[in-house]
Amino acid sequence: MHIASLLSTELTSALEVWLSAIGHKVSTDPTGAERLVLDYRHLTQAAHKTDLEPRYWLLLDSQLNTAQTIQALQRRCGYITTAPLQRSTLDNWLAGTHPLEDMFSINRHHQLTPEADPFIGPFVDLLTTAIWDQDKRDQAKRVIIWRDIALQLPQFKQLQEGHKLNPLQQAQLACHTITGAQLLAPNDTFTSQIIQQHHEHFDGSGYPSQLRASQIHPFARLAKLYDSYLGLRRHKTYAKAQSHEISIQKLMQGDGYLWPGQFDPQLLSLLEANASALADLYQFWHSQN
């Protein structure tokens, strides 16, 4: 049995004790028949070793951020559980009874098109008229609307049917950035880039690649701000809709989940400067839909 765990040093030691206690030999010898615990920093090197196949990986995702978990999912980890690891969960994993959904599967026979979003045009114009010309604004509107195209695929629809997601499910849902980019990549590499980057954060804390500042295309930075504002204003199964005033406050000051460092500071300043007009714009749009 090969078991690879992407853990901190402290949890690696604890897992070694646990596995040994229930009869699984633990070895750190990379050439041995038993291949066990790897720290996350060794993940890249491990991916090229013939003695460690992704289908044998065990990932305790509460120890990783979303970008790191996505990297593990990209390597087709076969079975994943969330910490704290319970005995029944481990037994099920060892028995191979909990296969993981492949979030990157694409059926190119389906012709997917973005859902209508009449608010995105006015939002782009309101925030960027002072800094972008008309052609650039029109291009942004055409591109940003594709950002969530992968959410129409079955594996993502299934996730969205539930209630509040656990850490692993959140990372699975976050894979829509990569899967959506793959959908557009053959024919539109530029839109593909924006799709992949639209959940990156200006301070480098986003996903899937933890890009920062100028590494993120301006359209993707605007899409991040747009999604964050709309996400606050809309009712969800696990959170009620926020008022315009509270939404602006959360974006400008943070709320523990959102914080100002995630956003392009120029765009955030433009949002604050146009907050009153945005309130009127949203109210009008909401009354029409």
N, C-alpha and C positions, 0 to 999 in steps of 0.2 A: 504494500500500500504506500503510495506516494502522497504526502500531505504537505502542502506549502501554505504557510500562514503569513499574511502581511501585517505584522504587529510591531508594537514598540518592544524594546528589549525586555521590559518587565513582564509584559504579557506573553512574550515568547517563552520565557522561563516557566511561567505558570502553565502554559499549554503543554510544554514538554513533560511536566510532572503529571498532568492529568492523563495525557495519552499513555504514558508509561504505566500508570496505575490501572488502566483498563486493558493492558495487554498489547499495546502498539509500541514497538521499539522505536526510539527516537535516535536519529543519527544526524550529525551535521557534516558528514563526509559527502561531498558532492559526487564522488565516484562510486559510492556504495549503492547496493540494491534498494536500500531504504532511503528515500529522500524526504526530509521533513521541513523544519522551520526556516523560513527566509524572512529577513526584515525587508520592509518596503524599498529601502535604498538599493537593494540588490535585484529589484524586479527586472530592470532592463537587461542586465547581464543574464539573468535566469531565463529570459525568454529565448535566448539563443542556445541554450544547453539542450542537447538531445535527451538527457536523462530526466528532464522536468517538462511534462506536457501540461498545458493549461487545464485540461479536463480534470486534473488531480488537485487543483488549487482549492484551498479553504481560505476564505477571506472574512475576517471580522471587521465589517465596514464601519463600525462606530469609531474605529481608530484612524480612519482616513477621511480626507475631505472629498467633496464631490468629484473634483477633477481627478484625484488619484483613483477613486472607485471606478470612474469611467474608463481610465486606462486599463484597469484590471478586466473590466467587461469587454473592452476591445480585444483583449487577448483570449476571449472566449473561456473565462473561468467556468468550469462545469458546474460547480455547486458552491453556493455562498450562503452564509448565515450571518445574522447580526448578533453582536454581543448584548447582554451576557449569554454565553453559549451554554445551553442546557443539555443534559445527558441524552434526552430523547432526540434533540436536534442533531447532535453529533452522531448518534446511532443511525438516524435516517440518512444523514449525509454519507456515512461510511457504507451504507447499504445501497446507495445510488438511487434513492427513491424520490429525490427532489431536484429534478433537472431545472436549469435556469432558462427563462425565456431569452431567445436571441433578439436583442433590441435592434440589431443592425441588418436584419433580413429585409430585402426589398423585392417586391414584385413589380417589375417595370411594365407589366401589361396594364396596370391601373393608371389611368390618366388623371393625376391629381391636380386640382387647381385651388388657389387660395380662397378662403371664405371672404365674402364681401366685408369691407371695413370702411364705412364712410367717414369715420372720425379721423383716420390717419392723415388724410390730405390736409384738412384744416389745422391739425396739430403740427405737422411739419411746417406749414406756412407761418403759423403763429410764432414758432420758436426760431426759425432759421432765415426769415426774410432779410434780416439785417446782416447775415454772414454768408449766405449762399445765393447764387443767382437762380433765375427761374428754371433753367435746364437742370441744375444740380438738384433742386428741390423736387422737380418732377421725377427725376431718376430715383431719388430716395423713396418716393411714394411707391413707385413700381417695384422696387426691390424689397423694401421692408415688409411688404404685405406677404411675402413668401416665407417669413422667418419660421413659422410653426407648421409648415406643410407636412412634416413627418407625423404630426399628431393625428393625422387622418388614417395612419396605418393601424392594422388590427392590434399589434402589441402595445401601442400607446393608448388606443381607445380603451382597451381593457384596464389599464392602470387608472385612467381617468374616471372609470365607472365607480370606483371605490370612494372611501372617505379620506381622511388625512393619511398620508403615506408615511411608511417607516423610512429610515435612512437609506436602505437598499432600494426601495421603490422610488424614492426621490432621485437617486443616482440613475436608475433605469429610465425614468422620465426625462432626466437631463440629457440622455443620449440622443434625444430628438435633434439636437444641434448637429451632431455628426451624421446621423441617418438622413436628415433633411439635406445636408450638404452633399451627400452621396447621390441623392435623387436628382439634384440639379447639375452636379459636376460634369456629366458628359456634354451638356449643351450650353451651360451658362456658368462659367467658373467664377465670374464676379458675384452673381447672386449667391452662389454656393458659399463663397467666402463670408458674406454677410450673415447667412443662415448659421454657419458654424460659430461665428463670433458674437452673436447677439445676446449671449449671457456672460460674456467676459466683463470683468470689472476694471475700471480705470486704475485701481490700486493693485491689480494683479490677483485678487482673491476670487475671481470668477471661474467659469468652466467653459469648454472642456480642457483648455490648454494653459490657463492662468496667464494669459497675455496681459499686458499693462500699457496704459497711456497710448503713445503713437503706434504701438503694435496693433491696436484695434482700429478698424476702419471707422471713420466718423459716422457712417450710416448705421453701423452696428452699435455704436455708442448711443445714438439717438433712439434706436430700437429698444435698447435696455431701459432708457428713461421712460419711453412711451409705455412699455409693458409694466413697469413699476407703478406708474401713475394709474393706469387702468386697473391693475391688479388690486390696488388699494380701494378704488371706487366701486368695484364689482363685488356682489355677494358671492360667497363660496360656501361649500358645505361645512367648512371648519372655521370660517371667519366671516363676520358681517361686513357689509360695505361701509367704508369710511366717508365722512364728509370731505368736501374739497379742502376746507381749512386744515383738517387733521391730516389729510393726505400730503399736502404741501409741507406741513410741519414735520412729518415723518421722513420725507425725502430730504429736507434741509438739515434736520437735526439727528435723524436716526431713530430707530425704535428697537434695536437689538437684533433685528433681521436685516433691515435696510440701514445703510449709513451713507453720508455724503461722499465718502471716498470711493464708493462704487461707480460714481458718475463722472462724466466729463465735466470739469468745473465750469467751462464756458457755457455748456448747455444747461447746467444746473442754475447758473446765474440768469440765463435767459428765461428759464422756467419761473424763477422767482419774480423777475421783472414783469412778466406777463401773466402773473397768477390770477389777477382779477379778470382779465380777458379770457383766460382758460376756463375759469369757473362758468362764465356766461356761455362759452362755446360748448362745454360739456353738457350744461343744462339744456341747451337747444338741441344738441345731438341726441341726448337721452330721451327727450320728449318726442322725437321723431321716430324712435326705434322701440 
